[in-house]
Amino acid sequence: MTTSTEPLSTQPLDNQVLRRVTWRLMPLLLVCYVFAHLDRVNVGFARTTMMADIGMSNTMYGAGAGLFFIAYMLFGVPSNMLLARFGPRRWIAVIMVLWGLLSVSTLFVSNHYEFYAVRFLLGMAEAGFFPGILIYINSWFPARRRGNVTAMFTLAVPLASVLGAPISGWIIEHTHGWAGFHGWQWMFLLEGAPVVLLGLIVLWRLPNRFTDVSWLTAEEKRRLGAELQREEASKASISFAKFILDPKLLLLFGIYFAVMLVINTLNFWTPGIIADSGVGSETTVGFLTAIPWLLSCFFMVLCGMSADRMNERRWHLVVPLLMATAGFIGTGLFTGSTVMVVLFLSLATMGGATALPMFWQIPPMFLSGRDAVAGIALVSSLGNLAGFLAPYLIGLVKDLTGEPSTGLYILAVLIALGASLVLLIRGRATPASG
């Protein structure tokens, strides 16, 4: 039996220890992101009844849904700077309490101007959560585990719809009239209030750094720190100041823009597209909306495992984006058939949900250390411009033509262009194996 003569603290950390770190951190982070995503997109389930009750058009709805992402773009970098200053535990807790209260306040809107204001404030509050968690994950896990862990975290995107779609549909349909409130008002209350409690749990339970925890031994902490430091030292890093002028920023922005076009079209219009295919019950719409997201849960985890095993990222991002392109085209061609709509939306959802964690394996390869804090937030913020364009474009086209097909075709072209940009990534598209 051979033994390594390398000092223990310089050897890679055992996978068993990394699994322990995963199970200590990821369940809480996953639950938090499920509610973050649900409170971001549940307005899609409220669309039909809310529009009728407060007098909004499809274009107004799309603009209001998209204003979330304008605020997200403007406040993502400042929020991540505050996270670096105050620490993940305190700042993420603050973010969650604020967005929970703002989500609940949506039940009080009575016209489209108030809807615009609440959505903008919600985007401002939530702007630092997702990029902040990505920085947090990068500070705990070496590159050889990040594909799987990031996929596990972004599993919240489909889970929010798998769990939230039928629940939201049921709440809207069965609580209408309780205490004089509409069903959509009860939905915002019942889905926003738990976030405030979750924020307090984060403040109590989430460790800032691996050096703070008692469930890792001193030697395990040294090994983890040494492996993370070796990865940082091996990167051909560029500073944030140079990064914002570097063509790589435009490349990353273009790719992430395509990814977010998929995600946000699905988030805000899937229930409406399914309803318009001939489904009248809100509860049934909710259950049918859950099907594409349920399938994507399995596909994105398998893709994340494959990317880590093959140590490859480019094609694991290109193929899902092309799946989303085909899914939107197919949905546009068969808007009158519920079966075909659900089938092609499933293809698009599997592609979009999988592309999200695959994309986030790329920026850390160009940025390291404190520059990554601002760099990842900047890419996230700029890419979320798609969060405004996608719902607004579909709403505008639907008001003009009565159906969303033309908007879906335009988005499909933009997503295919994003997939082609991935192929321009050379050399550092696969992380060091550690």
C-alpha positions in Angstrom: 0.0 0.0 0.0 1.4 3.4 -1.1 1.1 6.5 1.0 1.6 10.1 -0.1 4.6 11.9 1.3 2.8 15.2 0.6 1.9 17.1 3.8 -1.8 16.4 4.9 -2.8 20.1 4.6 -1.7 20.3 1.0 -3.6 17.2 -0.2 -7.1 17.7 -1.8 -10.0 17.4 0.6 -11.8 14.0 0.8 -15.1 13.9 -1.1 -16.7 12.6 2.1 -15.8 15.9 3.8 -17.1 17.9 0.9 -20.4 15.9 1.1 -20.6 16.9 4.7 -20.2 20.5 3.9 -22.8 20.2 1.1 -25.4 18.7 3.5 -24.7 21.3 6.2 -25.1 24.3 3.9 -27.2 23.5 0.8 -30.6 22.4 2.3 -31.1 25.9 3.9 -29.8 27.7 0.9 -32.0 25.7 -1.4 -35.1 26.4 0.6 -34.3 30.1 0.7 -33.8 30.2 -3.1 -37.1 28.3 -3.7 -38.9 31.1 -1.9 -36.8 33.8 -3.6 -37.8 32.4 -7.0 -41.4 31.8 -6.0 -41.8 35.4 -4.7 -40.2 36.6 -8.0 -42.5 34.7 -10.3 -45.8 34.0 -8.5 -47.1 37.1 -10.2 -47.3 34.9 -13.3 -49.9 32.8 -11.6 -51.8 35.9 -10.5 -51.7 37.4 -13.9 -55.2 36.7 -15.2 -57.3 37.5 -12.1 -55.0 40.3 -11.0 -55.2 42.0 -14.4 -58.9 41.9 -14.4 -59.2 43.2 -10.8 -56.9 46.2 -11.1 -57.4 46.9 -14.8 -54.1 46.1 -16.4 -53.3 45.1 -20.0 -50.9 42.4 -21.1 -48.3 45.1 -21.9 -48.7 46.7 -18.4 -48.3 43.3 -16.8 -45.2 42.5 -18.8 -43.7 45.9 -18.0 -44.4 45.5 -14.3 -43.1 42.0 -14.2 -39.9 43.2 -16.0 -39.3 46.2 -13.8 -38.1 43.8 -11.1 -35.1 43.1 -13.3 -34.3 46.8 -14.0 -33.9 47.3 -10.2 -32.0 44.0 -10.0 -29.6 45.3 -12.6 -29.1 48.6 -10.8 -28.6 47.3 -7.3 -26.8 44.0 -7.8 -23.3 45.3 -7.5 -23.9 47.6 -4.6 -25.7 44.8 -2.7 -22.7 42.4 -3.3 -20.4 45.1 -2.0 -22.4 45.3 1.2 -22.4 41.5 1.5 -18.6 41.6 1.4 -18.6 44.3 4.1 -21.2 42.9 6.5 -20.7 39.1 5.8 -23.1 36.7 4.1 -25.0 35.7 7.2 -26.2 39.2 8.2 -26.6 40.6 4.7 -28.5 37.7 3.3 -30.8 37.7 6.3 -31.5 41.5 5.7 -32.2 40.8 2.1 -34.7 38.1 2.9 -36.7 40.0 5.5 -37.0 43.0 3.1 -38.1 41.0 0.1 -40.6 39.0 2.2 -42.3 42.1 3.4 -42.3 43.6 -0.1 -43.8 40.5 -1.6 -46.6 40.5 1.0 -47.2 44.2 0.2 -48.1 43.3 -3.4 -51.6 42.3 -2.1 -52.4 46.0 -1.5 -51.8 47.2 -5.1 -54.8 48.7 -6.7 -53.5 50.0 -10.1 -50.6 49.4 -12.5 -48.5 52.3 -11.1 -48.5 50.7 -7.6 -47.7 47.4 -9.3 -44.7 49.0 -11.0 -43.5 50.5 -7.7 -43.7 47.2 -5.7 -42.0 45.2 -8.4 -39.2 47.7 -8.7 -38.6 47.7 -4.9 -38.8 43.9 -4.8 -36.0 43.7 -7.4 -33.9 46.2 -5.4 -34.3 44.1 -2.3 -33.5 40.8 -3.9 -30.7 42.0 -6.2 -27.8 40.7 -4.1 -29.2 37.3 -3.1 -28.4 35.1 -6.1 -24.9 36.5 -7.0 -24.2 36.7 -3.2 -24.9 33.0 -2.8 -22.7 32.2 -5.8 -19.8 34.0 -4.1 -20.6 32.2 -0.9 -20.5 28.8 -2.7 -17.2 29.6 -4.4 -15.7 30.4 -1.0 -16.7 26.9 0.4 -16.3 24.5 -2.5 -13.3 23.8 -4.8 -14.0 23.8 -8.6 -14.2 20.0 -8.8 -17.5 20.2 -6.8 -19.0 23.5 -7.9 -20.9 22.1 -11.0 -22.8 19.7 -8.8 -23.3 22.1 -5.9 -24.4 25.0 -8.2 -26.8 22.7 -9.9 -28.2 21.6 -6.5 -28.7 25.3 -5.6 -30.3 26.3 -8.8 -32.6 23.3 -8.5 -34.7 25.8 -6.6 -35.7 27.4 -10.0 -37.7 24.4 -11.2 -38.7 23.4 -7.6 -40.3 26.8 -7.0 -42.6 26.0 -9.9 -43.0 22.3 -9.2 -44.2 23.1 -5.7 -45.5 26.6 -6.2 -47.5 26.2 -9.4 -50.2 23.9 -8.0 -50.2 25.6 -4.6 -50.5 29.0 -6.2 -53.3 27.9 -8.5 -55.1 26.3 -5.6 -54.8 29.4 -3.4 -56.1 31.7 -6.1 -59.0 29.5 -6.9 -60.1 28.4 -3.4 -59.4 31.4 -1.2 -61.2 34.0 -3.3 -63.5 36.0 -1.0 -61.9 35.0 2.3 -62.0 38.1 4.6 -62.9 40.2 1.6 -59.6 39.5 -0.3 -59.2 38.1 -3.8 -57.4 34.8 -4.2 -54.3 36.4 -5.8 -54.0 38.7 -2.7 -54.0 35.6 -0.4 -51.3 34.0 -2.6 -48.9 37.0 -2.1 -49.6 36.9 1.7 -49.2 33.2 2.2 -46.1 32.9 0.0 -44.3 36.0 1.1 -44.7 35.8 4.9 -42.6 32.7 5.4 -39.5 34.4 3.9 -39.3 36.8 6.9 -39.0 33.7 9.2 -36.5 32.2 6.9 -34.4 35.3 7.1 -34.3 35.0 10.9 -33.2 31.4 10.5 -30.4 32.4 8.2 -29.2 35.0 10.7 -29.1 32.2 13.4 -27.8 29.3 11.4 -25.7 30.3 8.4 -21.9 30.4 9.0 -20.0 33.2 7.3 -16.8 31.1 6.7 -15.6 27.5 6.9 -13.1 28.6 9.5 -16.0 29.5 11.8 -17.6 26.1 12.0 -17.2 23.4 14.6 -18.2 20.5 12.4 -14.9 20.6 10.4 -11.7 19.6 12.1 -8.7 21.9 12.1 -6.9 19.7 9.5 -10.0 19.6 7.3 -10.2 23.4 7.4 -6.5 23.6 6.5 -6.9 21.2 3.5 -10.0 23.1 2.3 -8.3 26.4 2.6 -5.1 25.1 0.8 -7.1 23.7 -2.1 -9.0 26.9 -2.6 -5.8 29.0 -2.4 -4.1 26.7 -5.0 -7.0 27.3 -7.4 -6.9 31.0 -6.9 -3.2 31.1 -7.5 -3.5 29.0 -10.7 -6.0 31.3 -12.4 -4.9 33.7 -15.1 -6.8 36.5 -13.3 -7.6 39.9 -14.6 -8.7 42.7 -12.3 -12.2 44.0 -12.2 -11.2 47.3 -13.6 -9.8 45.6 -16.7 -12.6 43.1 -16.8 -15.3 45.8 -17.4 -13.4 46.9 -20.5 -12.6 43.3 -21.6 -14.4 41.6 -24.5 -15.1 38.7 -22.2 -17.6 40.9 -20.3 -19.6 41.3 -23.5 -19.3 37.6 -24.2 -20.5 36.6 -20.8 -23.3 39.2 -20.9 -24.5 37.9 -24.3 -24.6 34.3 -23.1 -26.3 35.1 -19.8 -28.8 37.4 -21.6 -29.9 34.4 -23.6 -30.1 32.1 -20.6 -32.3 34.7 -18.8 -34.5 35.2 -21.8 -35.5 31.5 -21.5 -35.9 31.5 -17.7 -38.0 34.7 -17.5 -40.2 33.9 -20.5 -41.0 30.6 -18.8 -41.4 32.1 -15.3 -43.9 34.8 -16.3 -45.8 33.4 -19.3 -46.0 29.6 -18.9 -49.2 29.6 -16.8 -50.8 32.1 -19.3 -49.7 30.1 -22.4 -51.1 26.9 -20.9 -54.4 28.7 -19.9 -54.8 30.1 -23.4 -54.4 26.7 -24.9 -57.8 25.8 -23.6 -57.4 25.2 -19.8 -60.0 27.0 -17.7 -59.3 25.9 -14.1 -56.5 27.8 -12.2 -55.8 24.6 -10.2 -55.3 22.6 -13.5 -53.1 25.3 -14.9 -51.0 25.1 -11.8 -50.5 21.3 -12.1 -49.8 21.5 -15.8 -47.3 24.3 -15.2 -45.5 22.0 -12.7 -44.8 19.3 -15.3 -42.1 21.0 -17.3 -40.3 22.1 -14.2 -40.5 18.7 -12.6 -38.8 17.1 -15.6 -36.1 19.8 -15.6 -35.3 19.0 -11.9 -34.0 15.6 -13.0 -32.3 16.8 -16.3 -30.4 19.6 -14.7 -28.9 17.4 -11.9 -27.9 14.8 -14.4 -26.3 17.4 -16.6 -24.4 18.9 -13.6 -23.1 15.5 -12.7 -22.0 14.9 -16.3 -20.3 18.3 -16.5 -18.2 17.5 -13.4 -17.4 13.9 -14.5 -16.3 15.0 -17.9 -14.7 18.3 -16.7 -16.5 20.1 -19.5 -18.7 23.2 -19.6 -19.2 24.5 -23.1 -21.3 21.8 -24.7 -23.2 21.3 -21.4 -24.4 24.9 -21.9 -24.8 24.9 -25.7 -27.1 21.9 -25.9 -29.6 23.1 -23.2 -29.8 26.5 -25.0 -30.6 24.8 -28.3 -33.2 22.7 -26.5 -34.8 25.9 -25.3 -34.7 27.4 -28.8 -36.5 24.4 -30.2 -39.0 24.4 -27.3 -40.1 28.0 -28.0 -40.5 27.4 -31.7 -42.6 24.4 -31.1 -44.7 26.2 -28.5 -45.3 29.0 -31.0 -46.4 26.6 -33.6 -49.0 24.7 -31.5 -50.5 27.3 -29.1 -53.9 25.9 -29.5 -53.0 22.3 -28.3 -52.6 21.9 -24.6 -50.7 18.6 -25.1 -48.2 20.0 -27.6 -47.8 23.2 -25.6 -46.9 21.3 -22.4 -44.6 19.0 -24.4 -42.6 21.9 -26.0 -42.6 24.0 -22.9 -41.1 21.0 -21.1 -38.3 20.9 -23.7 -37.7 24.6 -23.3 -37.8 24.4 -19.5 -35.4 21.5 -19.3 -33.0 23.5 -21.4 -33.4 26.8 -19.6 -33.2 25.4 -16.1 -30.0 23.4 -17.0 -28.3 26.3 -18.8 -28.5 28.5 -15.6 -26.1 26.5 -13.4 -23.9 25.6 -16.4 -23.4 29.3 -17.2 -22.3 30.1 -13.6 -19.3 27.8 -13.9 -17.7 30.2 -16.4 -17.3 33.7 -14.7 -15.1 32.3 -11.8 -12.6 31.1 -14.4 -11.9 34.7 -15.4 -12.2 36.4 -12.0 -10.7 35.6 -8.6 -10.6 37.0 -5.1 -12.4 40.2 -4.3 -12.7 41.1 -7.9 -15.1 38.1 -8.3 -17.6 39.7 -5.9 -18.2 42.7 -8.2 -17.6 40.8 -11.4 -20.2 38.1 -10.8 -22.7 40.7 -9.6 -22.1 42.8 -12.7 -22.6 39.9 -15.1 -25.7 38.9 -13.2 -27.1 42.4 -13.2 -26.5 43.1 -16.8 -27.8 39.8 -17.9 -31.0 40.4 -16.0 -32.0 43.0 -18.6 -33.5 40.0 -20.3 -35.8 39.8 -17.3 -37.4 43.0 -18.5 -37.3 42.3 -22.2 -38.8 38.8 -22.1 -42.1 39.4 -20.3 -42.6 42.8 -21.9 -42.1 41.5 -25.4 -44.5 38.6 -25.0 -47.1 41.0 -23.4 -46.7 43.6 -26.2 -47.0 41.0 -29.0 -50.0 39.4 -27.3 -51.8 42.7 -27.1 -51.0 43.5 -30.7 -51.8 40.1 -32.2 -53.9 38.2 -29.7 -51.3 35.4 -29.3 -47.6 35.1 -28.2 -46.2 33.1 -31.1 -44.3 35.9 -32.9 -42.7 36.9 -29.6 -41.6 33.3 -28.9 -40.0 33.1 -32.4 -38.0 36.4 -31.8 -36.8 35.1 -28.4 -35.8 31.7 -30.0 -33.5 33.5 -32.5 -31.9 35.5 -29.7 -31.4 32.4 -27.6 -29.8 30.5 -30.6 -27.4 33.5 -31.0 -26.5 33.2 -27.3 -25.7 29.5 -27.8 -23.4 30.4 -30.6 -21.5 32.8 -28.4 -20.7 29.9 -26.0 -18.6 28.4 -28.8 -16.3 31.5 -28.7 -15.1 30.5 -25.2 -11.7 29.0 -25.6 -9.0 27.5 -23.4 -10.4 28.2 -19.9 -13.8 26.8 -20.4 -13.1 23.9 -18.1 -12.0 24.4 -14.6 -9.1 22.9 -12.9 -10.0 19.5 -11.5 -8.2 20.2 -8.2 
